[in-house]
Amino acid sequence: MDEVREHWPEHCECGHVFAESERVAVGEPVRWQVEELPQITVTVTEHQCQRVRCPDCGAQTRAELPGSVAQSVFGPRLRAAVATLSVRNRVFPVVMLLSSAKSCSARGSARERWTRSSTVQRER
C-alpha cells in the first residue's frame, strides 16, 4: 500500500455535525482501493549540430549526430511502449502516425532550409 486516505462522515442522518474529537472508528472501515499507473512524461532532447567556419579555407563544416543518438524522432523506450500498446490495445498507431508525419514534415522543411543555406554558403 503506497498511500492511505481516511474519509470521515461530516454529519449524521439526524443532522448532527461531527466534531473532529468525535472521529472514533466503530468497526472496520469500508475499503476502496484504486490502482493507478505512475504519471508518464516524455522528455525531449534537442541535439544541435553546430557549424563552424574553417580559418584556413573558409568552408563551413557541420557536426554530425553521434551514432548513439536515435535516428528516429522517437527514442527506443517510446517506440517499445508504442509497439506494446499497439499490439495489446490498438491505441497508438493513428496518433503516432499523425505525430510522426508532422515531425517528418518539420524535419523535411528544416532539411530543405539546411540544404539551401549550405548551398548559399558554398556559392559565396
Backbone as a printed PyTorch tensor [residue, N CA C, xyz], in Angstrom:
tensor([[[  0.8430,  -1.1640,   0.0000],
         [  0.0000,   0.0000,   0.0000],
         [  0.8940,   1.2350,   0.0000]],

        [[  0.7260,   2.0970,  -0.9660],
         [  1.5640,   3.2890,  -1.0690],
         [  1.0050,   4.4810,  -0.2950]],

        [[ -0.3090,   4.5350,  -0.1970],
         [ -0.9330,   5.6850,   0.4430],
         [ -2.2930,   5.2720,   0.9960]],

        [[ -2.6470,   5.7940,   2.1390],
         [ -3.9650,   5.5570,   2.7280],
         [ -4.5880,   6.9160,   3.0180]],

        [[ -5.7810,   7.1280,   2.5450],
         [ -6.5190,   8.3610,   2.8200],
         [ -7.7870,   8.0000,   3.5810]],

        [[ -7.9270,   8.5580,   4.7420],
         [ -9.1210,   8.2950,   5.5440],
         [-10.1870,   9.3360,   5.2220]],

        [[-11.4170,   8.8790,   5.1120],
         [-12.5520,   9.7620,   4.8620],
         [-13.5470,   9.5450,   5.9900]],

        [[-13.9120,  10.6040,   6.6650],
         [-14.8170,  10.5360,   7.8030],
         [-16.1330,  11.2140,   7.4410]],

        [[-17.2500,  10.7270,   7.9720],
         [-18.5280,  11.3990,   7.7040],
         [-18.5310,  12.7880,   8.3520]],

        [[-19.1420,  13.7280,   7.6630],
         [-19.2180,  15.0880,   8.1910],
         [-20.3760,  15.2530,   9.1610]],

        [[-21.4780,  14.5300,   8.8680],
         [-22.6520,  14.6780,   9.7270],
         [-23.4680,  13.3870,   9.7270]],

        [[-24.2990,  13.2580,  10.7440],
         [-25.1780,  12.0940,  10.9030],
         [-26.4740,  12.3400,  10.1190]],

        [[-27.2020,  11.2750,   9.8310],
         [-28.5010,  11.4130,   9.1580],
         [-29.4700,  12.2820,   9.9550]],

        [[-29.2830,  12.3110,  11.2890],
         [-30.1710,  13.1200,  12.1360],
         [-29.8250,  14.6000,  12.0760]],

        [[-28.6860,  14.9310,  11.4430],
         [-28.2850,  16.3230,  11.3170],
         [-27.1220,  16.7220,  12.2010]],

        [[-26.7150,  15.8710,  13.1210],
         [-25.5850,  16.1860,  13.9990],
         [-24.3090,  16.3130,  13.1650]],

        [[-23.5840,  17.3950,  13.3700],
         [-22.3130,  17.6120,  12.6880],
         [-21.2140,  17.1050,  13.6080]],

        [[-20.4200,  16.1650,  13.1010],
         [-19.3640,  15.5580,  13.9080],
         [-18.1940,  16.5200,  14.0930]],

        [[-17.7500,  16.6470,  15.3430],
         [-16.5330,  17.3980,  15.6420],
         [-15.3510,  16.4590,  15.4060]],

        [[-14.1890,  17.0280,  15.2320],
         [-13.0030,  16.2020,  14.9990],
         [-12.7520,  15.2490,  16.1700]],

        [[-13.0790,  15.6840,  17.3780],
         [-12.8780,  14.8380,  18.5670],
         [-13.8300,  13.6370,  18.5900]],

        [[-14.8920,  13.6640,  17.7860],
         [-15.8570,  12.5620,  17.7350],
         [-15.4910,  11.5260,  16.6780]],

        [[-14.3960,  11.7170,  16.0060],
         [-13.9540,  10.7610,  14.9830],
         [-13.3220,   9.5590,  15.6680]],

        [[-14.1680,   8.6540,  16.0940],
         [-13.7200,   7.4160,  16.7200],
         [-14.3140,   6.2820,  15.8860]],

        [[-13.4670,   5.5050,  15.2660],
         [-13.9340,   4.4420,  14.3750],
         [-14.7210,   3.3960,  15.1480]],

        [[-15.8150,   2.9660,  14.5560],
         [-16.6300,   1.8900,  15.1100],
         [-16.5500,   0.7490,  14.1080]],

        [[-15.7850,  -0.2690,  14.4040],
         [-15.6100,  -1.3930,  13.4840],
         [-14.6010,  -1.0720,  12.3990]],

        [[-14.5330,  -1.9720,  11.4310],
         [-13.5990,  -1.8370,  10.3090],
         [-14.1640,  -0.8670,   9.2670]],

        [[-13.3150,  -0.0740,   8.6530],
         [-13.7970,   0.8360,   7.6000],
         [-14.1070,   0.0660,   6.3220]],

        [[-14.9590,   0.6380,   5.5110],
         [-15.1610,   0.1180,   4.1590],
         [-13.9390,   0.5680,   3.3700]],

        [[-13.3310,  -0.3740,   2.6780],
         [-12.0950,  -0.0580,   1.9480],
         [-12.3670,  -0.0210,   0.4450]],

        [[-11.7660,   0.9190,  -0.2030],
         [-11.8690,   1.0660,  -1.6550],
         [-10.4770,   1.3780,  -2.1490]],

        [[ -9.8790,   0.4470,  -2.8630],
         [ -8.5140,   0.6350,  -3.3360],
         [ -8.5330,   0.9730,  -4.8210]],

        [[ -7.7540,   1.9540,  -5.1800],
         [ -7.6380,   2.3860,  -6.5710],
         [ -6.1940,   2.1800,  -7.0000]],

        [[ -6.0110,   1.4190,  -8.0520],
         [ -4.6710,   1.2000,  -8.6020],
         [ -4.4930,   2.1170,  -9.7970]],

        [[ -3.3440,   2.7160,  -9.8700],
         [ -3.0740,   3.6670, -10.9370],
         [ -1.6240,   3.5490, -11.3610]],

        [[ -1.3770,   3.7840, -12.6090],
         [ -0.0100,   3.8390, -13.1120],
         [  0.6090,   5.1730, -12.7230]],

        [[  1.9080,   5.2030, -12.4920],
         [  2.5380,   6.4990, -12.2240],
         [  2.4460,   7.3740, -13.4690]],

        [[  2.4520,   8.6660, -13.2570],
         [  2.3920,   9.5850, -14.3840],
         [  3.6130,   9.3740, -15.2670]],

        [[  3.3640,   9.2810, -16.5490],
         [  4.4470,   9.0940, -17.5080],
         [  4.6310,  10.4090, -18.2600]],

        [[  5.8450,  10.8540, -18.3180],
         [  6.1340,  12.0700, -19.0580],
         [  7.1500,  11.7540, -20.1520]],

        [[  7.1060,  12.5270, -21.1770],
         [  8.0400,  12.3690, -22.2850],
         [  9.0990,  13.4490, -22.1450]],

        [[ 10.3400,  13.0660, -22.2530],
         [ 11.4100,  14.0540, -22.2620],
         [ 11.8590,  14.2570, -23.7070]],

        [[ 12.0940,  15.4950, -24.0450],
         [ 12.5320,  15.8350, -25.3940],
         [ 13.9430,  16.3990, -25.3010]],

        [[ 14.8390,  15.7980, -26.0290],
         [ 16.2200,  16.2660, -26.0710],
         [ 16.4970,  16.7850, -27.4680]],

        [[ 16.8810,  18.0320, -27.5510],
         [ 17.2300,  18.6090, -28.8510],
         [ 18.7310,  18.4870, -29.0380]],

        [[ 19.1150,  17.9210, -30.1390],
         [ 20.5280,  17.8060, -30.4850],
         [ 20.8170,  18.8550, -31.5510]],

        [[ 21.7390,  19.7330, -31.2770],
         [ 22.0780,  20.7970, -32.2160],
         [ 23.4290,  20.5080, -32.8420]],

        [[ 23.4180,  20.3230, -34.1290],
         [ 24.6620,  20.0840, -34.8680],
         [ 25.1840,  21.4430, -35.3360]],

        [[ 26.1770,  21.9370, -34.6460],
         [ 26.6970,  23.2790, -34.9100],
         [ 27.5960,  23.2970, -36.1420]],

        [[ 27.6680,  24.4910, -36.7390],
         [ 28.5590,  24.7110, -37.8750],
         [ 29.6700,  25.6620, -37.4660]],

        [[ 30.8410,  25.4350, -37.9900],
         [ 31.9700,  26.3450, -37.7710],
         [ 32.6310,  26.6340, -39.1160]],

        [[ 33.2690,  27.7770, -39.1700],
         [ 33.9950,  28.1580, -40.3920],
         [ 35.4710,  27.8410, -40.1910]],

        [[ 36.0620,  27.2070, -41.1850],
         [ 37.4740,  26.8600, -41.1320],
         [ 38.3080,  28.1350, -41.3130]],

        [[ 39.2500,  28.3810, -40.3950],
         [ 40.0780,  29.5930, -40.5340],
         [ 41.0590,  29.5100, -41.7080]],

        [[ 41.3260,  28.2860, -42.1990],
         [ 42.2800,  28.1480, -43.3030],
         [ 41.6320,  28.3790, -44.6550]],

        [[ 40.4890,  27.6780, -44.9180],
         [ 39.8940,  27.7530, -46.2580],
         [ 38.5550,  28.4870, -46.2910]],

        [[ 37.9560,  28.7650, -45.1370],
         [ 36.6870,  29.4930, -45.1000],
         [ 35.4530,  28.6080, -45.2600]],

        [[ 35.6440,  27.3190, -45.4770],
         [ 34.4950,  26.4170, -45.6440],
         [ 33.7910,  26.2180, -44.3060]],

        [[ 32.5010,  25.9970, -44.3970],
         [ 31.7300,  25.7130, -43.1860],
         [ 31.5750,  24.2060, -43.0460]],

        [[ 31.7510,  23.7160, -41.8260],
         [ 31.6150,  22.2970, -41.5460],
         [ 30.5930,  22.1230, -40.4290]],

        [[ 29.6580,  21.2010, -40.6490],
         [ 28.6170,  20.9440, -39.6670],
         [ 28.9050,  19.6300, -38.9720]],

        [[ 28.6880,  19.6030, -37.6550],
         [ 28.8530,  18.3730, -36.8820],
         [ 27.7810,  17.3690, -37.2830]],

        [[ 28.0940,  16.0970, -37.1660],
         [ 27.1390,  15.0270, -37.4230],
         [ 26.5910,  14.5220, -36.0970]],

        [[ 25.3820,  13.9620, -36.1320],
         [ 24.8300,  13.3490, -34.9290],
         [ 25.6760,  12.1440, -34.5390]],

        [[ 25.9650,  11.9820, -33.2580],
         [ 26.6940,  10.7870, -32.8210],
         [ 25.8550,   9.5390, -33.1040]],

        [[ 26.4960,   8.4310, -33.2940],
         [ 25.7920,   7.1740, -33.5690],
         [ 24.8750,   6.7530, -32.4360]],

        [[ 25.1380,   7.2290, -31.2190],
         [ 24.3080,   6.8480, -30.0800],
         [ 22.9660,   7.5680, -30.0600]],

        [[ 22.7920,   8.5850, -30.8960],
         [ 21.5240,   9.3240, -30.9430],
         [ 20.5760,   8.6040, -31.8890]],

        [[ 19.3470,   8.3860, -31.4110],
         [ 18.3420,   7.7040, -32.2320],
         [ 18.1350,   8.4660, -33.5350]],

        [[ 18.0910,   7.7540, -34.6350],
         [ 17.8710,   8.3850, -35.9320],
         [ 16.3980,   8.6440, -36.1910]],

        [[ 15.5490,   8.1850, -35.2840],
         [ 14.1200,   8.4430, -35.3510],
         [ 13.7940,   9.5720, -34.3890]],

        [[ 12.6610,  10.2280, -34.5910],
         [ 12.2480,  11.2560, -33.6350],
         [ 11.7370,  10.6170, -32.3530]],

        [[ 11.5440,   9.3020, -32.3640],
         [ 11.0880,   8.5770, -31.1840],
         [ 12.2340,   7.7310, -30.6430]],

        [[ 12.5170,   7.8560, -29.3390],
         [ 13.5750,   7.0860, -28.7110],
         [ 13.1830,   5.6320, -28.5450]],

        [[ 14.1220,   4.7650, -28.1850],
         [ 13.8560,   3.3230, -28.1050],
         [ 12.7890,   2.9510, -27.0680]],

        [[ 12.7350,   3.6380, -25.9320],
         [ 11.7160,   3.2990, -24.9280],
         [ 10.3260,   3.7000, -25.4030]],

        [[ 10.2250,   4.8750, -26.0540],
         [  8.9250,   5.3050, -26.5740],
         [  8.4620,   4.3650, -27.6820]],

        [[  9.3740,   3.9510, -28.5440],
         [  8.9990,   3.0090, -29.6150],
         [  8.5250,   1.6830, -29.0280]],

        [[  9.1880,   1.2070, -27.9670],
         [  8.7870,  -0.0480, -27.3270],
         [  7.4000,   0.0900, -26.6920]],

        [[  7.1400,   1.2240, -26.0470],
         [  5.8190,   1.4440, -25.4360],
         [  4.7390,   1.4930, -26.5030]],

        [[  5.0210,   2.1660, -27.6000],
         [  4.0500,   2.2560, -28.6950],
         [  3.7730,   0.8690, -29.2640]],

        [[  4.8160,   0.0890, -29.4690],
         [  4.6390,  -1.2620, -30.0210],
         [  3.7910,  -2.1130, -29.0750]],

        [[  4.1010,  -2.0480, -27.7840],
         [  3.3530,  -2.8380, -26.8000],
         [  1.8900,  -2.4350, -26.7720]],

        [[  1.6290,  -1.1360, -26.6770],
         [  0.2380,  -0.6770, -26.6150],
         [ -0.4890,  -0.9190, -27.9340]],

        [[  0.2270,  -0.8180, -29.0300],
         [ -0.4010,  -1.0590, -30.3360],
         [ -0.8630,  -2.5050, -30.4690]],

        [[ -0.0140,  -3.4240, -30.0590],
         [ -0.3400,  -4.8430, -30.1890],
         [ -1.4480,  -5.2300, -29.2180]],

        [[ -1.3400,  -4.7840, -27.9750],
         [ -2.3200,  -5.1740, -26.9650],
         [ -3.6480,  -4.4420, -27.0930]],

        [[ -3.6030,  -3.1480, -27.3420],
         [ -4.8150,  -2.3350, -27.2620],
         [ -5.1900,  -1.6290, -28.5550]],

        [[ -4.3120,  -1.6390, -29.5110],
         [ -4.5320,  -0.9070, -30.7530],
         [ -4.8670,   0.5560, -30.4690]],

        [[ -4.0470,   1.1540, -29.5910],
         [ -4.3110,   2.5070, -29.1210],
         [ -3.5450,   3.5610, -29.9040]],

        [[ -2.2560,   3.3670, -30.0460],
         [ -1.3900,   4.4430, -30.5010],
         [ -1.2220,   4.6310, -32.0080]],

        [[ -1.4190,   3.6340, -32.8330],
         [ -0.9450,   3.7890, -34.2110],
         [ -1.3800,   5.0700, -34.9140]],

        [[ -2.6410,   5.4420, -34.8390],
         [ -3.1030,   6.6220, -35.5690],
         [ -2.4720,   7.8810, -35.0030]],

        [[ -2.4600,   8.0110, -33.6790],
         [ -1.8730,   9.1890, -33.0430],
         [ -0.4010,   9.2950, -33.3940]],

        [[  0.3160,   8.1810, -33.3130],
         [  1.7450,   8.2060, -33.5780],
         [  2.0240,   8.4700, -35.0530]],

        [[  1.1920,   7.9390, -35.9300],
         [  1.3930,   8.1990, -37.3540],
         [  1.2240,   9.6750, -37.6510]],

        [[  0.1830,  10.2970, -37.0800],
         [ -0.0300,  11.7200, -37.3070],
         [  1.1280,  12.5300, -36.7390]],

        [[  1.5620,  12.1790, -35.5350],
         [  2.6740,  12.8790, -34.9050],
         [  3.9450,  12.6980, -35.7200]],

        [[  4.1640,  11.4850, -36.1900],
         [  5.3520,  11.1900, -36.9700],
         [  5.3300,  11.9610, -38.2910]],

        [[  4.1720,  12.0090, -38.9210],
         [  4.0540,  12.7310, -40.1930],
         [  4.3370,  14.2110, -39.9800]],

        [[  3.7940,  14.7660, -38.9090],
         [  4.0320,  16.1730, -38.5940],
         [  5.5130,  16.4140, -38.3370]],

        [[  6.1210,  15.5230, -37.5650],
         [  7.5300,  15.6510, -37.2380],
         [  8.3840,  15.5140, -38.4920]],

        [[  8.0630,  14.5330, -39.3240],
         [  8.8330,  14.3230, -40.5560],
         [  8.7030,  15.5310, -41.4710]],

        [[  7.5090,  16.1100, -41.5040],
         [  7.2950,  17.2950, -42.3150],
         [  8.1590,  18.4400, -41.8050]],

        [[  8.1900,  18.6000, -40.4840],
         [  9.0170,  19.6580, -39.8950],
         [ 10.4870,  19.3990, -40.1610]],

        [[ 10.9050,  18.1250, -40.0330],
         [ 12.3110,  17.7930, -40.2870],
         [ 12.6360,  18.0160, -41.7510]],

        [[ 11.6880,  17.6830, -42.6370],
         [ 11.9190,  17.8730, -44.0610],
         [ 12.1400,  19.3310, -44.3940]],

        [[ 11.2990,  20.2100, -43.8370],
         [ 11.4630,  21.6230, -44.1290],
         [ 12.7610,  22.1490, -43.5320]],

        [[ 13.1440,  21.6320, -42.3580],
         [ 14.4250,  22.0330, -41.7650],
         [ 15.5710,  21.5500, -42.6390]],

        [[ 15.4400,  20.3350, -43.1800],
         [ 16.4780,  19.7930, -44.0510],
         [ 16.5880,  20.6500, -45.3140]],

        [[ 15.4200,  21.0740, -45.8540],
         [ 15.4510,  21.9170, -47.0440],
         [ 16.1490,  23.2420, -46.7450]],

        [[ 15.8340,  23.8570, -45.5690],
         [ 16.4910,  25.1080, -45.2060],
         [ 18.0000,  24.8960, -45.0750]],

        [[ 18.3990,  23.7510, -44.4780],
         [ 19.8220,  23.4410, -44.2980],
         [ 20.4910,  23.3130, -45.6570]],

        [[ 19.8460,  22.5970, -46.5700],
         [ 20.4230,  22.4000, -47.8970],
         [ 20.5700,  23.7310, -48.6190]],

        [[ 19.5060,  24.5530, -48.5570],
         [ 19.5640,  25.8610, -49.2180],
         [ 20.6520,  26.7370, -48.6050]],

        [[ 20.7330,  26.7880, -47.2680],
         [ 21.7220,  27.6460, -46.6240],
         [ 23.1300,  27.1330, -46.9060]],

        [[ 23.3120,  25.8250, -46.9610],
         [ 24.6360,  25.2570, -47.2600],
         [ 25.0470,  25.6350, -48.6800]],

        [[ 24.0780,  25.5500, -49.5950],
         [ 24.3710,  25.8790, -50.9900],
         [ 24.7390,  27.3540, -51.1070]],

        [[ 23.9870,  28.2170, -50.4250],
         [ 24.2610,  29.6510, -50.4830],
         [ 25.6460,  29.9310, -49.9150]],

        [[ 26.0000,  29.2610, -48.8040],
         [ 27.3080,  29.4790, -48.1750],
         [ 28.4490,  29.0640, -49.1230]],

        [[ 28.2510,  27.9640, -49.8490],
         [ 29.3060,  27.4890, -50.7450],
         [ 29.4830,  28.4260, -51.9330]],

        [[ 28.3450,  29.0690, -52.3630],
         [ 28.4230,  29.9330, -53.5300],
         [ 29.1230,  31.2470, -53.2180]],

        [[ 29.1510,  31.6340, -51.9370],
         [ 29.7530,  32.9320, -51.5610],
         [ 31.2300,  32.9370, -51.6760]]])
